Amino acid sequence: MHRQIDWKNIKWSLAVLALGGVLFGCAGNSVGTGTTGTTSTTSTTGGLFSDVAGVNLSDTPASLQYVFLTGAGRAGDTKTILARNLIVSDLFGTESSGLTPKNLTLTSYESHILATNAGLMNSQSRVFNKLILDVKNYTQTDSSGTASFNAINNIPDELTSSIRIFRGRHVQVPLYLDPDTFITETVNVGGSDVTQAKFDFDWFNVINKIEGDSVSVRSFLSDYVCYDVSAMDPGVLPSLSDGSGTATRIFFSGDGFALGNGNILAGGAPFELILQQGQGASVVGRHSSSSIPGSPNPQYTYTTIGVDPSDVTSTDPALARKITNFSGKFQFHFSQNLNSLTGKIDDLGYFKNVHSFEAMSFPTSLDDERQQVVMISETVSTNGNGTKSATITGIMWGYLDLATKVVRVYPIANITDPNALQNRNGEVEGSLGTLFTSTGAVTLSPQQMRYAEFTFTTPPAGFPATGKIVVLRR
C-alpha cells in the first residue's frame, strides 16, 4: 500500500512547481546571475511606481539550509554518520557551512538542518553547481557488533548541484541519506581481507537525483508569502484535504504554494503543501506563530509532516506515526506593528505601501523567464494606533512568461486541481509590456526586472485592465 508520497517527488515538485511547462510551452531559458546592465539606461520619473507596493526584503545574505533526511528502517541494525562543513562552490568561489557536526542515524527517519548564510557577490541571484559532502565517520551496529570507520571510500569530491540563492530569501537543500548510501565492503589489502566503509554514489543518485535531471542535488525556496483570505466568500476558496474546511490563508514562494486555516496561536493550525500532482499528492503539516501579534517581531513558521514508512502497525495514514519532512518560515503579504520599544510603526510583511489592487510575482529557483504571479484586491484601512491593515477581497493566481510576454491567472479555487493548467478553467490571459529595473530603467533581463506592466483585454472581475506587477526581489 502506498501511504506516503515519495521524497524525491516531493523534492522535485517543490523545486520546479512553477516552471509552467504545460502552461507556456517550451520557451527558452535565460538563466544567469544577472550581473550585467539593462537594455536601456533611460530612467523613468520617480512617481512611476507610486501606485505599486514596495518590497520589504532585508538586505542580508541568503539563508542556506541543508536538510538531511534520513531513514529506511532496518530491524536490528543501526547505522550513523558524522557530517560537517558542507561546501558549495561556483565561479565566484566557495561558501562553507562551518564545522558544526551533525550525527545522523541513517536507519531512523529524521530531519536535521545545518544552516548558514551565503553571500551573493553582487549577483542578482547566485547558483552553486558543486557541493562537497564532508563525512568524517561511519558507524555500523548489528548482530556482529559495532564497527566504526574514520575513512570512507568513494565519496565524490564534488556533487553536481543546482543551489540558487536570493538576497533576503531562505533556501533549503534536501539531502536524502538511507542505510544503503553508506555500506561496508571487503577488499584485499596486502594479501589480507579488510573491511572498509564505502559511499555508494550510484545509490545516492537513485534517491536524490530526478530521472532525466543533469544534477544530483537541487534546492528550493522555503520561505512563503502568506495571503490572509479569511474575509472572502468561502465558496470561491479551496479547501484543505484533511477535512478541516476552507483555506483562510494561501501561501506562495515562487517554487510552490500551500493552504492553511485555523488558529495559529493555539498550538498551530493545519498547513497543506500542494505539489504538481494536485491535492492527491499534497503534504500536510502545521503552521504557527511563536509569539503574540503586536510583539516587536512575531515569528511565523510551518512544518510539513509525513507518514513514517517504518510504522507497519496501521494501514490508515491518519493513524500512522508521523515524521517531520521540512520546516520553514512565512510572513504575511502586508503587516504593520506599532513597536512598543521605539514608538515607530514597523513593516513586518513582505510588501509595504500596499494599495487597493496589487500584482506580485515570484521568481523560481531557475530564475528564468517564468515566475509565479498573484493578483489581489484589498481594502486598506488605518487603525486607531496609526498602523494600517489590508483586508483581501479577491485573489487570483497564475504565471507570467517574460519570453512570450504573457500573463495568465486563474480562480484561486482551482489551485488544488492537478489539471487546472490543462483545463484552464476560468483562465484570464493578458499581455506584458515594459519591464523595469529598481531604478526605473527599461530592461529585458528576468534577473534585473523589478516591475512589469500588464494589460488585460477583458480583466478578471474586480481587477483593473492595466497595471504593474512588482517582483518579490531585493
ABEGO torsion letter per residue (X at the ends): XBABBBAAAAAAAAAAAAAGAAAAEBBBBBBEAGABBBABABBBBAAAAAABBBBBBBBBBBBBBBBBBBEGBBBGBBBBBBBBGBBBBBAAEBBBAEABBBBBBAABBBBBBBBBBBBAGGBABBBBABBBBBBABBBBBBAAEBBBBABBBGBBABBBBBBBBBBGBBBBBBBBBBAAABBBBBBBBGGBBBBBBBBBAAAAAAAABBBGBABABBBBBABBBBBBAAABBAAABBBBAAGAEBBABBBBAGABBBBBBEBAABGEBBBBBBBAAEAAABBBBBBBBABBBGBABBBBBBBBBBBBAABAABABAAABBBBBABBBBBBBABBBBBBAAAGBBBBABABBGBBABBBBBBBBAAGBABBBBBBBBBBBBBBAAGBBBBBBABBBBEBBBAAAGBBBBBBAAAAABAAAAAAGBGBBBBBBBBBBBAAGBBBABAAABABBBBBBABBBBGBBABEBBBBBBX
